Amino acid sequence: MTESDPITRRPMGARRFGRVNWLGLYTLSRREIMRFMAVWQQTVFAPLMTAGLFVIVFAVALGRGDREVMGLPYLAFLGPGILMMSVIQNSFANTSSSIIASKMQGNIVDTLMPPLSGGEILAGYLIGAVARAGLVALVIGTGMALVLHQLPTHPLVAAVFVVLGALLMGGLGLVGGILAQKFDQMAAISNFIVTPLSFLSGTFYSIEALPPVFRAISHANPIFYLIDGARYGFTGVSDASPVLGFCFCLAVVIGVCSLAWWLLRSGYRLKP
């Protein structure tokens, strides 16, 4: 008897060597993009307002940006960190809110019943996360250019780390949304894991100012490398090697997305 895919109910051999369901992938991706674009005031404009408030508060609190960090004016140092933190939070929110809401409302079956493999479902959700993160990065980056007169020194490097951040946190959002059984559990993951990792990752300071123990802990945090890589892309200055950061983040992205794929493929906590 041929083993079948628990998501699509099709023979696994046929799916493994068959063609990609491009129409289904496009439909799922479009649904994810239209879902956050329907409330663009919350998903795009709100992160811009939050980033602006962070810049204003820190500029006033630290002497209107006269302080320097790593040889950079503080606002030039702060801007890329704020941008990447917004990317991280929005890509995580996009996938986690989508899947947990579908589970709670009972319409997750609309995603599971079409002939989509676990990899195609994963790709559809991640495309939505990357689209939202890229739009947020573009809006905040435009604001940085207009207000702070700060343009990327290495735009390709900045774009690569934005995409890596979106894939990492989009995959983590999928894992969290699948494992969580109610909104309270999802909020706990966001409040006690995602927020501390993003705030304690060199967004507002150089990790060289930390004691050796905390500096070593920061080097184990993938979000530190995402923020540091984005800072290098905008300013040409970084705490760590951008190549090391890219390799480390890529390895974590592969691990997190592989876990998300396995959960989607097995249907764990997804099937009614």
Contacts in CASP RR format, 6 or more apart in sequence:
PFRMAT RR
TARGET T0000
AUTHOR 0000-0000-0000
METHOD contacts of the structure
MODEL  1
MTESDPITRRPMGARRFGRVNWLGLYTLSRREIMRFMAVWQQTVFAPLMT
AGLFVIVFAVALGRGDREVMGLPYLAFLGPGILMMSVIQNSFANTSSSII
ASKMQGNIVDTLMPPLSGGEILAGYLIGAVARAGLVALVIGTGMALVLHQ
LPTHPLVAAVFVVLGALLMGGLGLVGGILAQKFDQMAAISNFIVTPLSFL
SGTFYSIEALPPVFRAISHANPIFYLIDGARYGFTGVSDASPVLGFCFCL
AVVIGVCSLAWWLLRSGYRLKP
2 11 0 8 1.000
2 12 0 8 1.000
2 13 0 8 1.000
3 11 0 8 1.000
3 12 0 8 1.000
4 10 0 8 1.000
4 11 0 8 1.000
4 12 0 8 1.000
5 11 0 8 1.000
5 12 0 8 1.000
5 15 0 8 1.000
5 117 0 8 1.000
5 118 0 8 1.000
5 265 0 8 1.000
6 265 0 8 1.000
6 266 0 8 1.000
6 267 0 8 1.000
7 112 0 8 1.000
7 116 0 8 1.000
7 117 0 8 1.000
7 118 0 8 1.000
7 121 0 8 1.000
7 264 0 8 1.000
7 265 0 8 1.000
7 267 0 8 1.000
8 15 0 8 1.000
8 115 0 8 1.000
8 116 0 8 1.000
8 117 0 8 1.000
10 115 0 8 1.000
15 117 0 8 1.000
20 120 0 8 1.000
21 114 0 8 1.000
21 115 0 8 1.000
21 116 0 8 1.000
21 117 0 8 1.000
21 120 0 8 1.000
24 114 0 8 1.000
24 115 0 8 1.000
24 116 0 8 1.000
24 120 0 8 1.000
25 116 0 8 1.000
25 120 0 8 1.000
25 123 0 8 1.000
25 124 0 8 1.000
25 127 0 8 1.000
27 114 0 8 1.000
28 111 0 8 1.000
28 116 0 8 1.000
28 120 0 8 1.000
28 121 0 8 1.000
28 124 0 8 1.000
28 125 0 8 1.000
29 123 0 8 1.000
29 124 0 8 1.000
29 127 0 8 1.000
29 128 0 8 1.000
29 131 0 8 1.000
32 94 0 8 1.000
32 98 0 8 1.000
32 124 0 8 1.000
32 125 0 8 1.000
32 127 0 8 1.000
32 128 0 8 1.000
32 129 0 8 1.000
32 131 0 8 1.000
33 127 0 8 1.000
33 128 0 8 1.000
33 131 0 8 1.000
33 132 0 8 1.000
35 98 0 8 1.000
36 43 0 8 1.000
36 44 0 8 1.000
36 94 0 8 1.000
36 128 0 8 1.000
36 131 0 8 1.000
36 132 0 8 1.000
37 43 0 8 1.000
43 90 0 8 1.000
43 94 0 8 1.000
43 132 0 8 1.000
43 136 0 8 1.000
44 132 0 8 1.000
44 135 0 8 1.000
44 136 0 8 1.000
44 139 0 8 1.000
45 139 0 8 1.000
47 86 0 8 1.000
47 89 0 8 1.000
47 90 0 8 1.000
47 136 0 8 1.000
47 139 0 8 1.000
47 140 0 8 1.000
48 136 0 8 1.000
48 139 0 8 1.000
48 140 0 8 1.000
48 143 0 8 1.000
50 86 0 8 1.000
51 79 0 8 1.000
51 82 0 8 1.000
51 83 0 8 1.000
51 86 0 8 1.000
51 140 0 8 1.000
52 82 0 8 1.000
54 78 0 8 1.000
54 82 0 8 1.000
55 75 0 8 1.000
55 78 0 8 1.000
55 79 0 8 1.000
55 82 0 8 1.000
55 147 0 8 1.000
55 148 0 8 1.000
58 65 0 8 1.000
58 74 0 8 1.000
58 75 0 8 1.000
58 78 0 8 1.000
58 204 0 8 1.000
59 65 0 8 1.000
59 74 0 8 1.000
59 75 0 8 1.000
62 74 0 8 1.000
65 73 0 8 1.000
65 74 0 8 1.000
65 75 0 8 1.000
66 73 0 8 1.000
66 74 0 8 1.000
67 73 0 8 1.000
67 74 0 8 1.000
68 74 0 8 1.000
68 77 0 8 1.000
69 77 0 8 1.000
69 205 0 8 1.000
69 206 0 8 1.000
70 77 0 8 1.000
70 206 0 8 1.000
70 208 0 8 1.000
70 237 0 8 1.000
70 239 0 8 1.000
71 237 0 8 1.000
72 235 0 8 1.000
72 237 0 8 1.000
75 148 0 8 1.000
76 148 0 8 1.000
76 150 0 8 1.000
76 234 0 8 1.000
76 235 0 8 1.000
77 206 0 8 1.000
77 231 0 8 1.000
77 235 0 8 1.000
77 237 0 8 1.000
78 203 0 8 1.000
78 204 0 8 1.000
79 144 0 8 1.000
79 148 0 8 1.000
79 150 0 8 1.000
79 234 0 8 1.000
80 158 0 8 1.000
80 227 0 8 1.000
80 230 0 8 1.000
80 231 0 8 1.000
80 233 0 8 1.000
80 234 0 8 1.000
80 235 0 8 1.000
81 202 0 8 1.000
81 203 0 8 1.000
81 227 0 8 1.000
81 230 0 8 1.000
81 231 0 8 1.000
82 140 0 8 1.000
82 203 0 8 1.000
83 137 0 8 1.000
83 140 0 8 1.000
83 141 0 8 1.000
83 144 0 8 1.000
83 230 0 8 1.000
83 234 0 8 1.000
84 161 0 8 1.000
84 162 0 8 1.000
84 165 0 8 1.000
84 203 0 8 1.000
84 226 0 8 1.000
84 227 0 8 1.000
84 230 0 8 1.000
84 231 0 8 1.000
85 198 0 8 1.000
85 199 0 8 1.000
85 203 0 8 1.000
85 227 0 8 1.000
86 136 0 8 1.000
86 137 0 8 1.000
86 140 0 8 1.000
87 133 0 8 1.000
87 134 0 8 1.000
87 136 0 8 1.000
87 137 0 8 1.000
87 162 0 8 1.000
87 165 0 8 1.000
87 166 0 8 1.000
87 169 0 8 1.000
88 165 0 8 1.000
88 169 0 8 1.000
88 194 0 8 1.000
88 198 0 8 1.000
88 223 0 8 1.000
88 226 0 8 1.000
89 169 0 8 1.000
89 194 0 8 1.000
89 195 0 8 1.000
89 198 0 8 1.000
90 132 0 8 1.000
90 133 0 8 1.000
90 136 0 8 1.000
91 129 0 8 1.000
91 130 0 8 1.000
91 132 0 8 1.000
91 133 0 8 1.000
91 165 0 8 1.000
91 166 0 8 1.000
91 167 0 8 1.000
91 168 0 8 1.000
91 169 0 8 1.000
91 170 0 8 1.000
92 129 0 8 1.000
92 169 0 8 1.000
92 170 0 8 1.000
92 172 0 8 1.000
92 173 0 8 1.000
92 190 0 8 1.000
92 194 0 8 1.000
93 190 0 8 1.000
94 128 0 8 1.000
94 129 0 8 1.000
94 132 0 8 1.000
94 133 0 8 1.000
94 170 0 8 1.000
95 125 0 8 1.000
95 126 0 8 1.000
95 128 0 8 1.000
95 129 0 8 1.000
95 170 0 8 1.000
95 171 0 8 1.000
95 173 0 8 1.000
95 174 0 8 1.000
95 177 0 8 1.000
96 170 0 8 1.000
96 173 0 8 1.000
96 174 0 8 1.000
96 176 0 8 1.000
96 177 0 8 1.000
96 180 0 8 1.000
96 186 0 8 1.000
96 189 0 8 1.000
96 190 0 8 1.000
97 186 0 8 1.000
98 125 0 8 1.000
99 108 0 8 1.000
99 125 0 8 1.000
99 173 0 8 1.000
99 174 0 8 1.000
99 177 0 8 1.000
99 178 0 8 1.000
100 176 0 8 1.000
100 177 0 8 1.000
100 180 0 8 1.000
100 183 0 8 1.000
100 186 0 8 1.000
102 108 0 8 1.000
102 110 0 8 1.000
102 111 0 8 1.000
103 177 0 8 1.000
103 181 0 8 1.000
103 269 0 8 1.000
103 270 0 8 1.000
104 182 0 8 1.000
104 183 0 8 1.000
106 272 0 8 1.000
108 270 0 8 1.000
108 272 0 8 1.000
109 272 0 8 1.000
111 121 0 8 1.000
112 121 0 8 1.000
112 267 0 8 1.000
112 270 0 8 1.000
112 271 0 8 1.000
117 265 0 8 1.000
118 261 0 8 1.000
118 264 0 8 1.000
118 265 0 8 1.000
119 261 0 8 1.000
119 264 0 8 1.000
119 265 0 8 1.000
121 264 0 8 1.000
122 171 0 8 1.000
122 174 0 8 1.000
122 257 0 8 1.000
122 260 0 8 1.000
122 261 0 8 1.000
122 264 0 8 1.000
125 170 0 8 1.000
125 171 0 8 1.000
125 174 0 8 1.000
126 166 0 8 1.000
126 167 0 8 1.000
126 170 0 8 1.000
126 171 0 8 1.000
126 174 0 8 1.000
126 257 0 8 1.000
129 166 0 8 1.000
129 167 0 8 1.000
129 169 0 8 1.000
129 170 0 8 1.000
129 171 0 8 1.000
130 163 0 8 1.000
130 166 0 8 1.000
130 167 0 8 1.000
132 166 0 8 1.000
133 162 0 8 1.000
133 163 0 8 1.000
133 165 0 8 1.000
133 166 0 8 1.000
133 169 0 8 1.000
134 162 0 8 1.000
134 163 0 8 1.000
134 166 0 8 1.000
137 162 0 8 1.000
144 150 0 8 1.000
144 234 0 8 1.000
145 151 0 8 1.000
150 234 0 8 1.000
150 235 0 8 1.000
151 234 0 8 1.000
152 158 0 8 1.000
152 233 0 8 1.000
152 234 0 8 1.000
153 232 0 8 1.000
153 233 0 8 1.000
153 234 0 8 1.000
153 235 0 8 1.000
153 236 0 8 1.000
154 232 0 8 1.000
154 233 0 8 1.000
154 234 0 8 1.000
154 236 0 8 1.000
155 233 0 8 1.000
157 229 0 8 1.000
157 232 0 8 1.000
157 233 0 8 1.000
157 242 0 8 1.000
158 229 0 8 1.000
158 230 0 8 1.000
158 233 0 8 1.000
158 234 0 8 1.000
160 246 0 8 1.000
161 226 0 8 1.000
161 229 0 8 1.000
161 230 0 8 1.000
161 233 0 8 1.000
161 246 0 8 1.000
161 249 0 8 1.000
162 230 0 8 1.000
164 226 0 8 1.000
164 246 0 8 1.000
164 249 0 8 1.000
164 250 0 8 1.000
164 253 0 8 1.000
165 226 0 8 1.000
165 249 0 8 1.000
165 253 0 8 1.000
167 253 0 8 1.000
167 257 0 8 1.000
168 222 0 8 1.000
168 226 0 8 1.000
168 249 0 8 1.000
168 252 0 8 1.000
168 253 0 8 1.000
168 256 0 8 1.000
169 194 0 8 1.000
171 256 0 8 1.000
171 257 0 8 1.000
171 260 0 8 1.000
172 194 0 8 1.000
172 256 0 8 1.000
173 260 0 8 1.000
174 260 0 8 1.000
174 263 0 8 1.000
174 264 0 8 1.000
175 256 0 8 1.000
175 259 0 8 1.000
175 260 0 8 1.000
175 263 0 8 1.000
176 186 0 8 1.000
176 189 0 8 1.000
177 186 0 8 1.000
177 189 0 8 1.000
178 260 0 8 1.000
178 263 0 8 1.000
178 264 0 8 1.000
178 268 0 8 1.000
178 269 0 8 1.000
178 270 0 8 1.000
179 185 0 8 1.000
179 263 0 8 1.000
179 269 0 8 1.000
180 186 0 8 1.000
180 189 0 8 1.000
181 269 0 8 1.000
197 221 0 8 1.000
197 223 0 8 1.000
198 223 0 8 1.000
200 218 0 8 1.000
200 221 0 8 1.000
201 218 0 8 1.000
201 221 0 8 1.000
201 223 0 8 1.000
201 224 0 8 1.000
201 226 0 8 1.000
201 227 0 8 1.000
202 218 0 8 1.000
202 224 0 8 1.000
202 227 0 8 1.000
202 228 0 8 1.000
202 239 0 8 1.000
203 227 0 8 1.000
206 239 0 8 1.000
207 214 0 8 1.000
207 215 0 8 1.000
207 218 0 8 1.000
207 219 0 8 1.000
207 224 0 8 1.000
207 239 0 8 1.000
208 215 0 8 1.000
208 239 0 8 1.000
210 218 0 8 1.000
218 224 0 8 1.000
219 240 0 8 1.000
222 248 0 8 1.000
222 249 0 8 1.000
222 252 0 8 1.000
224 239 0 8 1.000
224 240 0 8 1.000
225 240 0 8 1.000
225 244 0 8 1.000
225 245 0 8 1.000
225 246 0 8 1.000
225 248 0 8 1.000
225 249 0 8 1.000
226 249 0 8 1.000
228 238 0 8 1.000
228 239 0 8 1.000
228 240 0 8 1.000
228 242 0 8 1.000
228 245 0 8 1.000
229 238 0 8 1.000
229 242 0 8 1.000
229 245 0 8 1.000
229 246 0 8 1.000
231 237 0 8 1.000
231 238 0 8 1.000
232 238 0 8 1.000
232 242 0 8 1.000
233 242 0 8 1.000
263 269 0 8 1.000
263 270 0 8 1.000
264 270 0 8 1.000
END
